[in-house]
Amino acid sequence: MAKPLRITMTEGAPWKHIIKFAMPVLAGSLLQQLYNTADAIIVGNFAGEASLSAVGTTGSFAFLFLAIALGISAGNGVIIAQHYGAGDEKGVRANASTGIILLMGLGVIAALLGLLVARPAYKYIVSVPEDYLDLTVSYFRIYALGLIFQYGYNAFSSILRAVGDSAATLYFLLISSIMNVALDLLFVAVFHWGVVGAAVATLISQAASFVAAYFYMTKKYPIFNFKLKEYKWSAPLALQTTKVGLPIAMQMVIASMGLTLIQRAVNGFGQTMTASFTVGNRIEMYLNIPCTAFQTTMATYTGQNIGAGKPERVKSGIRQTMLITLAMTLIISGAVIILAPYISRLFGISGKAEEYCLQHLRTVALVNIILTMYIPLFGVFQGSNHTGIPMIVATGALGMRVLTTYLFRYSAFLGYKIIWWNGLFGFGLGFLITWSYYLSGKWLKNSSMTR
């Protein structure tokens, strides 16, 4: 018999629940970025600038495939959180079962599609130079095989977050990150397999986190311990999950497409700029950890409180969240500005690449503060069934970034510097749209629990 549901975020001081939930998410994101950083450092130092460029240039297009997993799993998590907040055990179990089947099926499709489109996509869409096109395609094809595990892992982790267990994902990421770095060192530094070694290390670690997440979820929460015959598909529930999750996925797909176009512009400046941009992007992710972690937190917090019929707690929660997020981001930004020269040298780049990297790091450390001031509100919109708003904002912000990049990349005004200054224009627009919608109060309309 499953244990009764224990509601975690609908009573007491909002900030205490928010911080308690967010800290493991923050730690997990930090682990993920530390792995990405170690991966780039190992490849840059032991495989060379071309390999570093190849690994770096896969990122934006690869995220296009992962975006579907993140969006649909987030949608499934929002629905489960709402049922959980309402104490509906049957609804929690049914939506979890359908969500797992849906995401595993999508994972198989994504893996096959990735294998098929790798070369034409990177040659014609991303415009990867011939110098390292083969390296890029080799890395991505191996990465694509791991999409099956990534989709499954996201299904499990979103279910766990929906019931308030954000700490679990930290354990899985810890296993994955340690294994990934160890295998990177073995395959790249010792065996000299280059980008293939880095890709295989990623594939193995993704499989490990998938297995760990499955066993944790089924053992700790009997309600999710489905026997094979107990996995039941419900088309109406799958449609609900897709309805909530698709706009979230599309937000990320749009972001991926926009970043792919920016990556194309970067590649036009040559291998040196691409290597530098890879480093800058890795560090930029650290700046975004607080806002993305609190977005995830606010989606669950809002979903549970909407399900419990307590929308006023959401307003007080977001006020406290914005202050916490800003304080964390300012600390990280200050550290990046001060440590920029030491950071760039860690990745084995020098000369013109290092010069580009220093400019990139110091600029985004300032510009990304704007991003911090509106992204947590996306979680409020997602948790209250207004998932289309983040998609609209993402479209506007990315569109502005791409537009300014291509308008000014060869101009006397900014030139190549627009590669890192484009966020000022894009994030500024995103800030205005997001806060206008929130302050209008429209997000409270039609925010009753999805059934």
Residue pairs with C-beta under 8 A, 6 or more apart in sequence:
1 222
2 89
2 93
2 221
2 222
2 223
3 221
3 222
3 223
4 89
5 84
5 87
5 89
5 92
5 163
5 223
6 164
7 84
7 85
7 87
7 164
7 304
7 308
8 17
8 21
8 163
8 164
8 304
9 17
9 18
9 21
9 85
9 164
9 300
9 301
9 304
9 305
10 85
10 304
10 305
10 308
10 310
10 313
14 301
14 313
14 316
14 317
14 320
15 317
15 320
15 321
15 324
17 301
17 317
18 294
18 297
18 298
18 301
18 317
18 320
18 321
18 324
19 324
21 164
21 166
21 297
21 300
21 301
22 166
22 293
22 294
22 296
22 297
22 324
23 166
24 166
24 167
24 168
24 169
24 170
25 161
25 166
25 169
25 170
25 293
25 296
25 297
26 289
26 290
26 293
26 328
27 170
28 166
28 169
28 170
28 172
28 173
29 289
29 292
29 293
30 286
30 289
31 170
31 173
31 174
31 177
32 173
32 177
33 282
33 285
33 286
33 289
34 177
35 176
35 177
35 180
35 181
36 282
36 285
37 282
37 283
37 346
38 180
38 181
38 184
39 55
39 180
39 181
39 184
39 198
39 201
39 202
40 52
40 55
40 56
40 278
40 279
40 282
40 347
41 346
41 347
41 348
42 181
42 184
42 185
42 188
42 189
42 198
43 51
43 52
43 55
43 184
43 188
43 194
43 195
43 198
44 51
44 52
44 275
44 279
44 347
44 348
44 349
45 347
45 348
46 188
46 189
46 192
47 188
47 192
47 194
47 195
47 198
49 271
49 272
49 275
49 348
49 349
49 353
50 131
50 132
50 135
50 271
51 132
51 135
51 194
51 195
51 198
52 275
52 278
52 347
52 348
52 349
53 132
53 271
53 274
53 275
53 278
54 128
54 132
54 135
54 136
54 139
54 195
55 139
55 195
55 198
55 278
56 274
56 275
56 277
56 278
56 279
56 281
57 122
57 126
57 128
57 132
57 136
57 263
57 267
57 274
57 278
58 122
58 136
58 139
58 140
58 143
59 259
59 263
59 278
59 281
60 126
60 256
60 259
60 260
60 262
60 263
61 121
61 122
61 125
61 126
61 140
61 256
61 260
61 263
62 140
62 143
63 252
63 255
63 256
63 259
64 253
64 256
64 257
64 260
65 110
65 113
65 114
65 144
65 147
66 147
66 150
66 252
67 249
67 252
67 253
67 255
67 256
68 106
68 110
68 151
68 249
68 253
69 103
69 106
69 107
69 110
69 147
69 150
69 151
69 154
69 155
70 154
70 248
70 249
70 252
71 245
71 246
71 247
71 248
71 249
71 250
71 251
71 252
71 253
72 99
72 102
72 103
72 106
72 241
72 242
72 245
72 246
72 248
72 249
73 99
73 103
73 151
73 154
73 155
73 157
73 158
73 245
74 158
74 245
74 248
74 296
74 299
74 382
75 241
75 242
75 243
75 244
75 245
75 246
75 248
75 249
75 387
76 95
76 96
76 98
76 99
76 102
76 103
76 155
76 158
76 159
76 162
76 241
76 244
76 245
77 158
77 159
77 161
77 162
77 299
77 300
77 303
78 162
78 244
78 245
78 299
78 300
78 303
78 382
78 383
78 385
78 387
78 450
79 95
79 237
79 240
79 241
79 244
79 303
79 450
80 91
80 92
80 95
80 96
80 99
80 158
80 159
80 162
80 163
81 161
81 162
81 163
81 299
81 300
81 303
81 304
81 307
81 383
82 303
82 304
82 306
82 307
82 449
82 450
83 91
83 92
83 95
83 307
83 449
84 92
84 162
84 163
84 164
84 304
84 307
85 303
85 304
85 305
85 306
85 307
85 308
85 449
86 307
86 308
86 449
89 223
91 451
92 162
92 163
92 223
93 223
93 224
94 232
94 234
94 237
95 237
95 240
95 241
96 159
96 223
96 224
97 226
97 230
97 231
97 232
97 233
97 234
98 232
98 233
98 234
98 237
98 238
98 241
99 155
99 158
99 159
99 241
100 152
100 155
100 156
100 159
100 226
100 231
101 231
101 233
101 238
102 155
102 238
102 241
102 242
103 151
103 152
103 154
103 155
104 148
104 151
104 152
104 155
106 151
107 147
107 148
107 149
107 150
107 151
107 152
108 148
110 144
110 147
110 148
110 151
111 144
111 145
111 146
111 147
111 148
113 144
114 140
114 141
114 143
114 144
114 147
115 141
115 144
115 145
118 137
118 140
118 141
118 144
119 133
119 137
122 128
122 133
122 136
122 137
122 140
123 133
125 260
125 264
126 136
126 260
126 263
126 264
126 267
127 264
127 267
127 268
128 136
128 267
129 267
129 270
129 271
131 271
132 271
135 194
135 195
136 195
138 195
138 196
138 199
139 195
139 196
139 198
139 199
140 199
141 199
142 196
142 199
142 200
142 202
142 203
143 199
143 202
143 203
145 203
146 202
146 203
146 206
146 207
149 203
149 206
149 207
149 209
149 210
150 206
150 210
152 210
152 213
152 214
153 172
153 206
153 209
153 210
153 213
156 210
156 213
156 214
156 216
156 217
157 168
157 169
157 172
157 213
159 217
159 224
160 166
160 168
160 169
160 213
160 216
160 217
160 221
161 169
161 296
161 300
162 300
162 303
163 221
164 300
164 304
165 220
165 221
166 296
166 297
166 300
168 213
168 216
168 217
168 220
169 213
171 212
171 216
172 209
172 212
172 213
172 216
173 209
175 205
175 208
175 209
175 212
176 205
176 206
176 208
176 209
177 205
179 201
179 204
179 205
179 208
180 201
180 202
180 204
180 205
183 197
183 200
183 201
183 204
183 205
184 197
184 198
184 201
186 197
186 201
187 193
187 196
187 197
187 198
187 200
187 201
188 194
188 197
188 198
188 201
191 197
193 200
217 224
218 224
218 225
218 226
219 225
240 450
243 450
244 382
244 385
244 387
244 450
245 387
246 387
247 387
247 388
247 390
247 391
248 382
248 387
248 390
248 391
250 391
251 378
251 387
251 390
251 391
251 393
251 394
251 395
252 394
254 391
254 394
254 395
254 398
255 394
255 398
257 398
258 398
258 399
258 401
258 402
259 398
261 402
261 405
261 406
262 401
262 402
262 405
262 419
262 422
263 277
265 405
265 406
265 409
265 419
266 273
266 274
266 277
266 419
267 273
267 274
268 409
269 416
269 419
272 351
272 352
272 353
272 356
273 353
273 356
273 416
273 419
275 349
275 353
276 344
276 349
276 352
276 353
276 354
276 356
276 357
276 360
277 356
277 360
277 419
278 347
279 343
279 344
279 347
279 349
279 357
279 360
280 356
280 357
280 360
280 361
280 364
280 420
282 347
283 336
283 343
283 361
283 364
284 364
284 368
286 332
286 336
287 329
287 332
287 333
287 336
287 364
287 365
287 368
287 372
288 368
288 371
288 372
288 375
289 328
289 332
290 324
290 325
290 328
290 329
290 332
290 372
291 325
291 329
291 371
291 372
291 375
291 376
292 375
294 321
294 324
294 325
294 375
294 376
294 379
295 375
295 376
295 378
295 379
295 382
296 379
297 321
297 376
297 379
298 314
298 317
298 318
298 321
298 376
298 377
298 378
298 379
298 380
298 383
299 378
299 379
299 380
299 382
299 383
300 379
300 383
301 314
301 317
301 379
301 383
302 314
302 317
302 379
302 380
302 382
302 383
302 384
303 382
303 383
303 384
304 383
305 311
305 313
305 314
305 317
305 383
306 314
306 383
306 384
306 385
306 447
306 448
306 449
307 449
311 384
311 444
311 447
314 380
314 383
314 384
318 376
318 377
318 380
318 438
321 376
322 373
322 376
325 372
325 373
325 376
326 369
326 372
326 373
329 368
329 369
329 372
330 369
332 365
333 365
333 366
333 368
333 369
334 365
336 343
336 361
336 362
336 364
336 365
337 361
337 362
337 365
337 366
340 357
340 358
340 361
340 362
340 365
341 358
343 357
343 361
344 353
344 354
344 357
344 358
344 361
345 354
347 357
349 357
356 416
359 417
359 420
360 419
360 420
363 417
363 420
363 421
364 420
364 423
367 420
367 421
367 423
367 424
367 427
368 423
368 427
370 423
370 424
370 427
370 428
370 430
370 431
371 423
371 427
371 430
373 431
374 393
374 427
374 430
374 431
374 434
374 435
377 434
377 435
377 438
378 389
378 390
378 393
378 434
380 438
380 443
381 387
381 389
381 390
381 437
381 438
381 443
382 390
384 443
384 444
384 447
385 446
385 447
385 448
385 450
386 442
386 443
386 446
386 447
389 434
389 437
389 443
392 433
393 430
393 433
393 434
394 430
396 429
396 430
396 433
397 426
397 427
397 429
397 430
398 426
399 426
400 422
400 425
400 426
400 429
401 422
401 423
401 425
401 426
402 422
404 418
404 421
404 422
404 425
404 426
405 418
405 419
405 422
407 418
408 414
408 415
408 418
409 415
409 416
409 418
409 419
411 418
414 421
437 443
